[in-house]
């Protein structure tokens, strides 16, 4: 498959100002994800999509010069990942360059085990699913089968819709949440307006590598993790 590795990095970060080019240890945050992408044997092309000239320069220094500057309209708080992916695909298609799928790699999840992207791609291809996401298991105390929603009359109902709660932890089915590290989607699904399509495969990430940077508290966690893992 021809797979586009897409790294979205807009300039308007509020929780951690200029976080994509802020030094995390010895290099900018963005560079961790660029380096992981460059290690992949299966990504046909790697592109950083940014609206910010400083980020574009940092990407070029890291060996991934952006071929375009993303329109400001696609770099707002309300802009969606789908719109960013569609824009990148359109840019390449105008040059008669086509991809079968897009691998979205968010720089806010900077730490990935060596070879993890290729493991995800291999599982995506073998699954024949429309999409694959990297996930972490939800601790049993937060399992959706043990979660409740409030009803209009002020009572609680089981979030999964069952009439009886599962009483034993051992009987709970595994549940997962997206960890933000890897999303892979077929181009056909993206053109149909979805990052997930009709079928979603998954790969479990190593929880020891997990951080999703949105706030300064997250940044501090990343700095601590950096002392525990090696790049």
TIGU-215943 format. One record per residue (C-alpha): x, y, z; residue in one letter. Coordinates in Angstrom, 2 decimals, decimal comma. Example, Ala and Ser with C-alpha at 12.3 -4.5 7.8 and 13.67 -1.06 7.14 Angstrom:
BEGIN
12,30_-4,50_7,80_A $
13,67_-1,06_7,14_S $
//
This chain:
BEGIN
0,00_0,00_0,00_X $
1,03_3,59_-0,58_X $
0,68_5,26_2,79_X $
1,07_8,95_3,58_X $
2,53_9,68_7,01_X $
0,88_12,93_8,11_X $
2,06_14,92_11,13_X $
-0,34_17,79_11,99_X $
1,33_20,65_13,87_X $
-0,53_23,92_14,11_X $
0,88_27,03_15,72_X $
-2,00_28,16_17,91_X $
-1,40_26,08_21,02_X $
-2,89_27,59_24,19_X $
-2,32_24,99_26,94_X $
1,42_24,88_26,19_X $
2,39_27,89_24,05_X $
4,41_26,95_20,94_X $
4,54_23,39_22,21_X $
5,42_21,82_18,84_X $
8,75_23,66_18,76_X $
9,29_23,83_22,53_X $
12,35_21,85_23,62_X $
11,50_18,57_25,32_X $
14,86_17,42_26,59_X $
17,36_17,98_23,80_X $
15,00_18,51_20,86_X $
11,67_20,11_19,88_X $
8,52_18,14_20,63_X $
7,76_17,81_16,90_X $
11,08_16,09_16,20_X $
10,21_13,00_18,26_X $
7,33_12,15_15,94_X $
9,29_13,05_12,79_X $
12,06_10,68_13,89_X $
9,58_7,86_14,58_X $
8,02_8,37_11,13_X $
11,43_8,37_9,41_X $
12,21_4,99_11,02_X $
9,21_3,40_9,30_X $
9,81_1,08_6,36_X $
6,19_1,30_5,17_X $
5,40_5,01_4,97_X $
5,65_6,10_1,33_X $
5,86_9,82_2,12_X $
6,07_11,87_5,33_X $
4,63_15,36_5,54_X $
4,25_17,93_8,31_X $
1,05_19,94_7,90_X $
1,38_23,32_9,60_X $
0,10_26,87_9,33_X $
3,12_28,26_11,18_X $
6,40_29,38_9,57_X $
8,43_28,68_12,73_X $
7,12_25,12_12,86_X $
7,82_24,72_9,14_X $
11,44_25,76_9,71_X $
11,76_23,39_12,69_X $
10,35_20,55_10,59_X $
12,85_21,28_7,81_X $
15,74_21,27_10,31_X $
14,47_17,88_11,50_X $
14,61_16,56_7,94_X $
10,96_16,91_6,97_X $
10,44_20,11_4,97_X $
6,71_20,85_4,57_X $
5,72_21,07_0,88_X $
2,90_23,47_1,74_X $
1,67_25,83_4,44_X $
-1,74_24,83_5,71_X $
-4,46_27,49_5,25_X $
-5,23_29,46_8,41_X $
-8,87_28,38_8,08_X $
-7,73_24,80_8,76_X $
-5,70_25,72_11,84_X $
-8,42_26,93_14,18_X $
-9,61_25,45_17,46_X $
-12,68_24,26_15,55_X $
-10,70_22,66_12,70_X $
-10,96_18,88_12,57_X $
-8,32_16,24_11,91_X $
-10,44_15,01_9,01_X $
-10,25_18,42_7,30_X $
-6,47_18,52_7,76_X $
-6,09_15,03_6,27_X $
-8,39_15,83_3,35_X $
-6,41_18,99_2,61_X $
-3,11_17,06_2,48_X $
-4,55_14,41_0,18_X $
-5,97_17,09_-2,13_X $
-2,57_18,79_-2,30_X $
-0,90_15,60_-3,49_X $
-3,71_14,59_-5,83_X $
-3,40_17,91_-7,62_X $
0,13_16,74_-8,46_X $
-1,17_13,32_-9,54_X $
0,27_11,66_-6,43_X $
-2,11_9,20_-4,81_X $
-2,16_7,21_-1,58_X $
-4,16_4,20_-0,45_X $
-4,19_5,29_3,20_X $
-3,07_7,99_5,60_X $
-1,18_7,36_8,84_X $
-1,90_10,28_11,18_X $
0,83_10,80_13,78_X $
0,12_13,44_16,40_X $
3,22_15,16_17,82_X $
1,40_15,60_21,13_X $
2,02_11,87_21,68_X $
5,79_12,00_21,17_X $
6,92_8,65_22,55_X $
6,47_5,49_20,48_X $
8,31_2,22_20,85_X $
10,80_1,55_18,06_X $
8,99_-0,18_15,19_X $
5,53_0,57_16,59_X $
4,34_2,46_13,50_X $
5,26_-0,44_11,22_X $
3,59_-2,95_13,55_X $
0,45_-0,82_13,35_X $
0,63_-0,67_9,55_X $
1,12_-4,44_9,29_X $
-1,93_-5,05_11,48_X $
-3,95_-2,49_9,52_X $
-3,13_-4,15_6,20_X $
-3,81_-7,68_7,44_X $
-7,10_-6,67_9,08_X $
-8,51_-5,13_5,88_X $
-10,37_-2,72_8,17_X $
-11,16_0,83_7,08_X $
-9,17_2,21_10,00_X $
-6,76_1,25_12,76_X $
-6,24_3,18_15,99_X $
-3,70_2,74_18,76_X $
-5,33_2,18_22,13_X $
-4,76_1,59_25,82_X $
-6,89_-0,64_28,00_X $
-9,33_1,17_30,30_X $
-8,85_0,25_33,99_X $
-11,71_-1,93_35,21_X $
-13,05_0,73_37,59_X $
-13,72_2,97_34,57_X $
-15,04_0,23_32,29_X $
-18,17_1,47_30,46_X $
-20,12_-1,52_31,81_X $
-19,54_-0,04_35,26_X $
-20,34_3,52_34,19_X $
-23,67_5,31_34,50_X $
-25,57_8,06_32,73_X $
-28,07_10,38_34,37_X $
-31,65_10,10_33,16_X $
-34,11_12,94_32,68_X $
-35,86_12,07_35,97_X $
-32,66_12,24_38,00_X $
-31,88_8,51_38,19_X $
-28,96_6,51_36,82_X $
-28,85_3,98_34,02_X $
-25,96_1,74_32,96_X $
-24,08_3,53_30,17_X $
-23,93_0,43_27,97_X $
-27,71_-0,01_28,08_X $
-27,86_-3,29_30,04_X $
-30,60_-3,76_32,61_X $
-28,32_-5,54_35,11_X $
-24,82_-4,50_36,09_X $
-21,98_-7,00_35,71_X $
-21,12_-7,84_39,28_X $
-17,69_-9,45_38,94_X $
-14,59_-7,72_37,59_X $
-13,49_-10,98_35,97_X $
-16,61_-10,95_33,77_X $
-16,03_-7,46_32,38_X $
-15,15_-7,41_28,66_X $
-11,99_-5,48_27,86_X $
-12,53_-1,86_26,94_X $
-10,08_0,54_25,31_X $
-9,56_4,24_24,72_X $
-7,65_5,93_21,91_X $
-4,20_7,02_23,08_X $
-3,57_9,48_20,22_X $
-0,37_7,88_18,97_X $
-1,39_6,34_15,62_X $
-4,44_6,55_13,36_X $
-4,40_4,82_9,97_X $
-7,32_5,24_7,56_X $
-8,03_4,16_4,00_X $
-8,24_7,05_1,57_X $
-11,65_5,86_0,42_X $
-13,08_6,31_3,93_X $
-11,50_9,75_4,23_X $
-13,07_10,83_0,95_X $
-16,40_9,58_2,27_X $
-16,03_11,95_5,21_X $
-14,72_9,74_8,01_X $
-11,45_9,01_9,79_X $
-12,88_5,70_10,98_X $
-14,97_4,26_8,17_X $
-17,20_1,30_8,96_X $
-14,65_-1,03_10,56_X $
-11,95_-0,21_13,11_X $
-8,96_-2,39_13,92_X $
-6,71_-1,63_16,88_X $
-3,24_-2,09_18,29_X $
-2,39_-1,77_21,96_X $
0,33_0,72_22,88_X $
2,84_0,32_25,67_X $
1,37_2,33_28,58_X $
4,87_3,17_29,80_X $
5,28_5,42_26,74_X $
1,93_7,16_27,03_X $
1,52_10,89_27,34_X $
-0,80_13,17_25,40_X $
0,38_16,75_25,81_X $
-2,34_19,37_26,14_X $
-1,45_21,17_29,37_X $
1,69_22,09_31,31_X $
0,95_19,21_33,66_X $
1,11_16,87_30,64_X $
4,38_18,51_29,61_X $
5,86_17,87_33,05_X $
4,79_14,22_32,76_X $
6,57_14,02_29,39_X $
9,74_15,47_30,90_X $
9,61_12,84_33,64_X $
8,99_10,04_31,12_X $
11,94_11,22_29,09_X $
14,25_10,34_31,98_X $
12,85_6,79_32,03_X $
12,95_5,92_28,32_X $
15,75_6,25_25,80_X $
15,77_7,73_22,28_X $
//
